[in-house]
Amino acid sequence: MANCPYCAEQIQPGLTTCPHCQSSLTPAPPGPAPRKSNAAIWLVVIGGIVLSGVCVVGILIALLLPAVQQAREAARRSACKNNLKRIGLALYNYNDTYGTFPPAYIPDTTGKPMHSWRVLILPFLDQSPLHDAYDFTQPWDSPQNMAITQNIPSVFICPSSPNHSDTHYVLITGKDTCFDGSKAIKFREITDGTSQTLFVVEARESGIHWSEPRDYDTASFTATGDPGGLSSYHSGGFNALFGDGSVRFINESTNVRILKGLITPSGGEVIGEF
């Protein structure tokens, strides 16, 4: 037996009408599902639009980022090239003033390198106050000179490098080069042609304080890519200053024979295109 939900009297199961109170025992059909409010619908629509927008922006950023990075590197590479042009102009102005290009270094009385060419050309890089404060009677690494040269002039820094403590531009030095130790070379001694003779090259990680009288010695040269010289943070090669004041980008795959020919000022090599 079951109880009527209306009068609580006992009734037989399965009846559609209560025999006591005549109430209908048939369950009411389910009503329609509640409709979502307009606000809820708009929230869903707006959420979808926002999500789509975020996805589109993300895709655009992913597509544009490499182009932005390439543009920035192109600007840094151009600034690096401009640094070398300034250095080349300073070397020429030094030559006009003294009749020779500066030596790689000035030695002390024992022949030990004492002062760098980078210090010698400071007046021609609009750095006369720094040059005047430098004490040429003391070694480059004396406490007084180190205090003066602790901040590297920006012209000696490649903008693409994360390391701004050492110079990124070094002379090609050593036997049969334009900058053989303390020897100062003259124009007429560059018989191979100034446009076919290397002066200054990039060094990705020279490890050389900018005022230190040390550069890239050809005795250690075997190929491009050496962190101490003939290398850079630019993809594919390095910038190089030639004796005629021009700056060219040398591909890292350039033949070693050609590079060795570019190093000598009077070797008589036939260089050709590179």
GIDADA-V79286 format. One record per residue. N is the residue number from 1. OMEGA is omega in radians with two decimals (none if undefined). Layout:
N:OMEGA / N:OMEGA
This chain:
1:3.11 / 2:3.12 / 3:3.07 / 4:-3.13 / 5:-3.10 / 6:-3.11 / 7:3.09 / 8:3.07 / 9:3.12 / 10:-3.13 / 11:3.11 / 12:3.09 / 13:3.06 / 14:3.14 / 15:3.10 / 16:3.13 / 17:3.12 / 18:-3.14 / 19:-3.09 / 20:-3.09 / 21:3.10 / 22:3.11 / 23:3.11 / 24:-3.13 / 25:3.14 / 26:-3.13 / 27:-3.12 / 28:3.13 / 29:-3.12 / 30:3.11 / 31:3.12 / 32:3.14 / 33:-3.13 / 34:-3.13 / 35:3.06 / 36:3.12 / 37:3.10 / 38:-3.14 / 39:-3.14 / 40:3.13 / 41:-3.14 / 42:3.10 / 43:3.12 / 44:-3.13 / 45:-3.12 / 46:3.11 / 47:3.12 / 48:3.13 / 49:3.14 / 50:-3.14 / 51:3.10 / 52:3.12 / 53:3.13 / 54:3.13 / 55:-3.14 / 56:3.12 / 57:3.12 / 58:3.12 / 59:3.14 / 60:3.12 / 61:-3.14 / 62:-3.14 / 63:-3.05 / 64:-3.05 / 65:3.11 / 66:3.14 / 67:3.11 / 68:3.13 / 69:3.11 / 70:3.12 / 71:3.13 / 72:3.14 / 73:3.09 / 74:3.11 / 75:3.13 / 76:3.13 / 77:3.10 / 78:3.11 / 79:3.09 / 80:3.11 / 81:3.13 / 82:3.07 / 83:-3.13 / 84:3.08 / 85:3.10 / 86:3.11 / 87:3.11 / 88:3.12 / 89:3.11 / 90:3.11 / 91:3.12 / 92:3.12 / 93:3.06 / 94:3.14 / 95:3.12 / 96:-3.09 / 97:-3.00 / 98:3.10 / 99:3.08 / 100:2.95 / 101:-3.12 / 102:3.04 / 103:3.11 / 104:3.10 / 105:2.98 / 106:-3.10 / 107:2.99 / 108:-3.07 / 109:3.13 / 110:-3.12 / 111:-3.14 / 112:3.11 / 113:-3.04 / 114:-3.10 / 115:-3.07 / 116:3.04 / 117:-3.14 / 118:3.07 / 119:-3.09 / 120:-3.07 / 121:-3.13 / 122:-3.14 / 123:-3.12 / 124:3.07 / 125:-3.09 / 126:3.14 / 127:-3.12 / 128:3.12 / 129:3.12 / 130:3.11 / 131:-3.11 / 132:-3.14 / 133:-3.12 / 134:-3.11 / 135:-3.11 / 136:3.08 / 137:3.13 / 138:3.10 / 139:-3.11 / 140:-3.07 / 141:3.03 / 142:-3.14 / 143:-3.11 / 144:-3.13 / 145:3.09 / 146:3.10 / 147:-3.12 / 148:-3.02 / 149:-3.10 / 150:3.10 / 151:-3.09 / 152:3.04 / 153:-3.04 / 154:-3.12 / 155:3.13 / 156:-3.10 / 157:3.01 / 158:-3.10 / 159:-3.12 / 160:-3.08 / 161:3.06 / 162:-3.12 / 163:-3.12 / 164:-3.14 / 165:-3.14 / 166:3.10 / 167:3.08 / 168:-3.12 / 169:-3.06 / 170:3.03 / 171:2.91 / 172:-3.05 / 173:3.10 / 174:-3.12 / 175:3.11 / 176:3.01 / 177:3.11 / 178:-3.05 / 179:-3.10 / 180:3.09 / 181:-3.09 / 182:-3.12 / 183:3.10 / 184:-3.06 / 185:3.09 / 186:-3.13 / 187:-3.01 / 188:3.13 / 189:3.13 / 190:-3.02 / 191:3.09 / 192:-3.09 / 193:-3.09 / 194:3.13 / 195:3.13 / 196:-3.08 / 197:-3.14 / 198:3.04 / 199:-3.03 / 200:3.12 / 201:3.07 / 202:3.04 / 203:-3.05 / 204:-3.14 / 205:-3.06 / 206:-3.05 / 207:-3.07 / 208:3.01 / 209:-2.97 / 210:3.13 / 211:-3.13 / 212:-3.14 / 213:-3.14 / 214:-3.12 / 215:-3.07 / 216:-3.11 / 217:-3.10 / 218:3.11 / 219:-3.12 / 220:-3.06 / 221:3.05 / 222:-3.13 / 223:3.07 / 224:3.12 / 225:3.08 / 226:-3.11 / 227:-3.12 / 228:-3.13 / 229:-3.09 / 230:-3.14 / 231:-3.14 / 232:3.03 / 233:3.07 / 234:-3.11 / 235:2.98 / 236:-3.13 / 237:-3.08 / 238:3.05 / 239:-3.14 / 240:3.08 / 241:3.12 / 242:-3.06 / 243:3.12 / 244:3.13 / 245:3.13 / 246:3.09 / 247:-3.12 / 248:3.07 / 249:-3.10 / 250:-3.13 / 251:-3.11 / 252:3.13 / 253:-3.13 / 254:-3.11 / 255:-3.13 / 256:3.14 / 257:3.13 / 258:-3.14 / 259:3.12 / 260:3.08 / 261:3.12 / 262:-3.09 / 263:-3.06 / 264:3.12 / 265:-3.07 / 266:-3.10 / 267:3.12 / 268:-3.12 / 269:3.01 / 270:-3.01 / 271:-3.07 / 272:-3.12 / 273:3.07 / 274:none
